[in-house]
Amino acid sequence: MNDSVFFGTFDPLCVDAPDVCNLCIAEPPMYEFESCLEGEKGRQVQKGFCCASCARTLLKNLEGKEAKEWAEEEAELEAEHVDVTEYQKRRLATFGDLRGP
């Protein structure tokens, strides 16, 4: 299972959305979302409505997790004396020097 975050718009007149973001409980929601992340506690799925700020946070968390996984895979290959030059170029082009949280 790959980690994922999905966002969608919603019509506040037709959808029974909360008045505040399900994540920060402060701002009005802008998107409906579903987040699925694999971790030490297994698969964690969150669904609800979020504000723009929390949507950015969800996406940044996904980016950080993916950057960390790429860096770990690169380190494993390098430990096996595999040339990781092209892999490293791609990781750096994609994430910069971000190695996860």
C-alpha positions as CSV (number, residue, x, y, z in Angstrom):
1,M,0.0,0.0,0.0
2,N,1.3,3.4,-0.9
3,D,0.7,6.4,1.3
4,S,-1.8,8.8,-0.1
5,V,-3.6,12.0,0.5
6,F,-6.7,12.9,-1.6
7,F,-8.4,16.3,-1.6
8,G,-11.7,17.3,-3.1
9,T,-14.0,20.3,-3.1
10,F,-17.5,20.2,-1.7
11,D,-20.6,22.2,-2.0
12,P,-21.4,23.7,1.5
13,L,-25.1,24.0,0.6
14,C,-25.4,20.3,-0.3
15,V,-22.9,18.6,2.0
16,D,-23.3,18.3,5.8
17,A,-19.8,19.6,6.5
18,P,-18.7,20.9,9.9
19,D,-18.3,24.6,10.5
20,V,-14.6,24.1,11.4
21,C,-11.7,22.0,10.1
22,N,-11.7,18.5,11.6
23,L,-7.9,18.7,12.1
24,C,-7.2,22.1,13.7
25,I,-10.7,22.8,14.9
26,A,-10.2,26.5,14.2
27,E,-10.6,27.5,10.6
28,P,-13.6,26.8,8.2
29,P,-13.0,23.8,6.0
30,M,-12.1,24.3,2.4
31,Y,-11.6,20.7,1.2
32,E,-12.9,17.2,1.9
33,F,-9.9,14.9,2.4
34,E,-8.8,11.3,2.9
35,S,-5.3,10.5,4.2
36,C,-3.9,7.0,4.4
37,L,-0.4,6.4,5.9
38,E,1.4,3.2,6.8
39,G,3.4,3.4,10.0
40,E,4.5,1.5,13.1
41,K,0.9,1.4,14.3
42,G,-0.2,-0.1,10.9
43,R,-2.4,1.6,8.4
44,Q,-3.9,4.9,9.6
45,V,-6.8,6.4,7.6
46,Q,-8.2,9.9,8.3
47,K,-11.3,11.3,6.5
48,G,-13.0,14.6,7.0
49,F,-13.0,18.2,6.0
50,C,-9.9,20.5,6.4
51,C,-8.9,24.1,6.0
52,A,-6.2,25.2,3.4
53,S,-3.5,25.4,6.1
54,C,-4.2,21.8,7.3
55,A,-4.3,20.6,3.7
56,R,-0.8,22.0,3.2
57,T,0.4,20.3,6.4
58,L,-1.1,16.9,5.2
59,L,0.7,17.3,1.9
60,K,4.0,18.4,3.6
61,N,3.8,15.4,5.9
62,L,3.4,13.1,2.9
63,E,6.3,14.7,1.1
64,G,8.5,14.3,4.2
65,K,7.6,10.7,4.6
66,E,8.3,9.9,1.0
67,A,11.7,11.8,1.1
68,K,12.7,9.8,4.1
69,E,11.8,6.5,2.4
70,W,13.8,7.5,-0.7
71,A,16.8,8.4,1.4
72,E,16.6,5.1,3.4
73,E,16.4,3.1,0.1
74,E,19.4,5.0,-1.2
75,A,21.4,4.3,1.9
76,E,20.5,0.6,1.8
77,L,21.7,0.4,-1.8
78,E,24.8,2.3,-1.1
79,A,25.6,-0.1,1.8
80,E,25.4,-2.9,-0.7
81,H,28.0,-1.0,-2.9
82,V,25.5,-0.2,-5.6
83,D,26.1,2.9,-7.6
84,V,23.4,5.3,-6.4
85,T,24.5,8.3,-8.4
86,E,21.4,8.5,-10.7
87,Y,19.0,7.6,-7.8
88,Q,20.6,10.4,-5.7
89,K,20.3,12.9,-8.6
90,R,16.6,12.1,-8.9
91,R,16.0,12.3,-5.1
92,L,17.8,15.6,-4.8
93,A,15.9,17.0,-7.9
94,T,12.6,15.9,-6.4
95,F,13.1,16.8,-2.7
96,G,16.2,18.9,-2.5
97,D,18.1,18.1,0.6
98,L,14.9,17.2,2.5
99,R,15.3,13.9,4.3
100,G,12.1,13.7,6.1
101,P,10.9,14.8,9.6
